[in-house]
Amino acid sequence: MTEKIKVEFEVKAFGQDHVADSEDSFKGLEIGRVKVLSKDTTLGELEEYIKRYYEEVKEHYGTQPEQLTAKVTIRATEKEDQMLYLG
């Protein structure tokens, strides 16, 4: 049985917005997704998830955001000299 890990994805889009009666305005959109993946998951596979989430965010954002960022988190601790994945 392959060990599973919980992987958290956060994707954010933000940039300047144009709103009547405002000199400056900004908008942002953020999504969070959690996947339970095989410990053997590659960086390339994580990149594919990020690309999908980028498309989802851009679709909801409405226009091309000035900045688009992603953060991937894998939580782990050490117990008796062994890596223990949390989640």
Backbone bond lengths (Angstrom), bond angles and torsions (degrees), N, CA, C in turn:
res aa  C-N    CA-C-N  psi(-1)  N-CA   C-N-CA  omega(-1)  CA-C   N-CA-C  phi
1 M - - - 1.461 - - 1.528 109.26 -
2 T 1.313 116.85 129.60 1.447 122.34 180.00 1.524 109.73 -78.46
3 E 1.324 115.74 134.44 1.461 120.32 177.94 1.522 109.38 -67.55
4 K 1.329 115.59 141.03 1.464 121.71 -179.52 1.522 109.54 -104.57
5 I 1.324 115.37 150.00 1.457 121.58 174.90 1.525 109.10 -131.21
6 K 1.326 115.21 146.94 1.463 120.50 175.99 1.521 107.46 -91.52
7 V 1.329 116.28 125.45 1.456 122.16 -179.28 1.527 107.80 -117.11
8 E 1.331 115.43 125.85 1.463 121.29 179.99 1.527 109.13 -103.84
9 F 1.331 116.39 131.92 1.458 122.81 178.28 1.526 108.57 -115.42
10 E 1.319 116.69 133.53 1.467 122.26 171.54 1.520 106.86 -125.30
11 V 1.321 116.23 125.78 1.462 120.90 178.61 1.527 107.48 -124.24
12 K 1.337 115.65 129.51 1.457 121.36 -177.82 1.520 110.34 -126.49
13 A 1.331 114.38 140.51 1.461 121.67 173.34 1.520 107.13 -126.15
14 F 1.324 116.33 137.58 1.456 118.33 176.44 1.522 109.79 -157.17
15 G 1.325 113.36 160.35 1.456 119.30 -179.71 1.513 110.68 173.53
16 Q 1.309 114.26 -179.97 1.451 120.47 -179.87 1.520 109.70 -71.50
17 D 1.320 114.85 146.72 1.460 121.54 -179.19 1.523 107.31 -125.33
18 H 1.298 116.89 159.92 1.462 121.39 178.27 1.521 108.16 -115.02
19 V 1.331 115.44 112.55 1.457 122.12 -178.97 1.520 107.80 -126.82
20 A 1.337 116.28 132.80 1.460 120.64 178.10 1.524 109.73 -58.28
21 D 1.316 116.12 146.04 1.471 123.63 178.07 1.523 113.03 67.45
22 S 1.333 117.99 20.44 1.464 121.67 175.92 1.521 108.79 -133.01
23 E 1.332 115.22 136.49 1.462 118.63 176.67 1.519 110.74 -76.88
24 D 1.320 116.16 -43.05 1.458 121.67 177.52 1.520 108.69 -133.22
25 S 1.304 116.03 139.06 1.462 120.16 173.68 1.523 108.31 -151.10
26 F 1.303 114.12 151.93 1.456 120.94 -178.46 1.516 108.97 -134.45
27 K 1.322 115.66 153.76 1.460 119.03 174.09 1.515 109.12 -136.11
28 G 1.321 114.29 155.78 1.447 120.23 179.05 1.514 110.49 -145.13
29 L 1.308 114.92 157.37 1.456 121.99 178.10 1.518 107.43 -143.15
30 E 1.316 116.63 136.28 1.459 120.73 -179.35 1.519 109.38 -136.47
31 I 1.331 115.69 138.40 1.460 120.11 172.49 1.526 108.32 -126.01
32 G 1.296 115.63 152.42 1.459 122.09 174.44 1.524 108.58 -127.60
33 R 1.291 115.91 135.66 1.461 121.34 178.89 1.521 108.43 -134.85
34 V 1.327 116.68 144.99 1.464 122.33 177.06 1.521 108.23 -123.93
35 K 1.333 115.45 131.23 1.463 121.33 177.19 1.521 107.98 -125.47
36 V 1.305 116.82 142.85 1.458 122.00 171.08 1.521 105.85 -101.25
37 L 1.336 115.27 114.42 1.462 121.55 -172.02 1.522 111.00 -122.76
38 S 1.298 115.40 163.81 1.452 121.56 175.30 1.530 109.45 -66.85
39 K 1.315 116.32 145.68 1.461 121.08 175.73 1.527 110.31 -60.71
40 D 1.311 118.03 -20.87 1.459 123.23 -179.81 1.528 113.58 -84.37
41 T 1.330 118.45 4.30 1.456 122.05 179.94 1.528 109.78 -59.61
42 T 1.335 115.90 136.29 1.470 120.88 -177.23 1.529 110.63 -93.70
43 L 1.333 115.10 163.99 1.456 120.80 175.36 1.532 110.20 -59.74
44 G 1.325 116.90 -38.57 1.461 120.59 178.09 1.520 112.27 -60.58
45 E 1.323 117.15 -38.40 1.466 120.56 178.05 1.527 110.79 -68.37
46 L 1.332 117.50 -38.39 1.466 120.39 175.90 1.521 110.51 -63.38
47 E 1.317 117.29 -38.76 1.465 121.42 177.64 1.524 111.38 -61.75
48 E 1.315 117.67 -36.87 1.468 120.77 178.20 1.528 111.04 -64.05
49 Y 1.323 117.29 -41.17 1.469 120.05 175.16 1.522 110.36 -61.18
50 I 1.337 116.92 -44.36 1.459 120.39 -179.97 1.522 110.87 -60.61
51 K 1.316 117.81 -43.44 1.472 121.16 178.75 1.535 110.53 -58.38
52 R 1.329 116.76 -43.40 1.477 120.02 178.51 1.520 110.90 -61.96
53 Y 1.335 116.02 -43.39 1.462 120.10 -179.48 1.528 111.44 -68.87
54 Y 1.344 118.18 -34.10 1.465 120.66 173.39 1.526 110.24 -58.29
55 E 1.326 116.23 -46.79 1.473 119.83 -179.79 1.524 110.91 -61.99
56 E 1.322 117.64 -41.66 1.465 121.55 178.16 1.529 110.89 -60.39
57 V 1.322 116.76 -45.31 1.466 120.83 -178.98 1.524 110.52 -66.00
58 K 1.333 117.48 -45.24 1.469 120.00 -179.64 1.527 111.19 -61.72
59 E 1.322 116.58 -36.97 1.467 120.48 178.77 1.533 110.68 -62.76
60 H 1.318 117.15 -42.92 1.468 121.03 -179.14 1.526 112.56 -79.17
61 Y 1.315 117.39 -25.95 1.469 121.72 -178.01 1.524 110.61 -67.52
62 G 1.314 117.39 -36.92 1.466 121.12 175.79 1.517 114.38 102.29
63 T 1.319 117.46 -42.10 1.459 121.92 177.01 1.528 107.09 -129.00
64 Q 1.324 116.45 174.44 1.461 119.27 177.54 1.530 108.49 -71.45
65 P 1.335 118.41 118.65 1.468 120.03 179.74 1.532 110.89 -69.72
66 E 1.339 115.67 151.82 1.465 119.96 176.65 1.528 110.37 -68.61
67 Q 1.320 116.43 -37.58 1.459 120.69 179.70 1.519 109.50 -132.04
68 L 1.304 114.46 140.49 1.459 121.94 179.23 1.525 106.24 -136.74
69 T 1.329 116.82 119.59 1.467 120.03 -175.45 1.522 110.49 -128.93
70 A 1.322 114.83 156.11 1.460 120.98 176.85 1.524 108.96 -135.06
71 K 1.318 114.46 144.44 1.464 120.94 174.21 1.520 107.50 -131.88
72 V 1.331 115.77 132.58 1.458 122.40 179.63 1.525 107.10 -116.96
73 T 1.340 116.37 128.99 1.461 120.92 -178.19 1.517 109.86 -124.61
74 I 1.334 115.02 131.70 1.463 122.31 171.54 1.516 105.32 -122.61
75 R 1.314 117.13 119.09 1.461 120.48 -177.12 1.528 110.31 -94.10
76 A 1.328 114.76 132.88 1.465 120.17 -178.88 1.523 109.56 -148.22
77 T 1.309 115.02 160.05 1.457 122.38 174.53 1.522 107.37 -141.50
78 E 1.301 115.65 173.62 1.457 120.32 178.22 1.524 108.88 -113.41
79 K 1.322 115.66 133.68 1.456 120.94 178.25 1.527 107.62 -139.73
80 E 1.313 115.34 119.75 1.458 120.95 -178.74 1.524 111.96 52.41
81 D 1.324 115.59 48.58 1.472 124.23 179.50 1.530 113.65 59.80
82 Q 1.315 117.23 23.30 1.472 121.65 177.23 1.514 109.04 -123.32
83 M 1.325 116.16 144.04 1.455 122.12 176.00 1.522 107.98 -75.12
84 L 1.330 116.04 128.08 1.459 122.23 178.81 1.519 107.55 -121.55
85 Y 1.334 115.96 117.19 1.471 120.38 179.80 1.520 108.96 -83.23
86 L 1.337 115.81 135.71 1.454 121.13 -177.54 1.520 109.68 -94.19
87 G 1.305 115.41 146.16 1.456 120.16 178.28 1.424 111.47 105.61
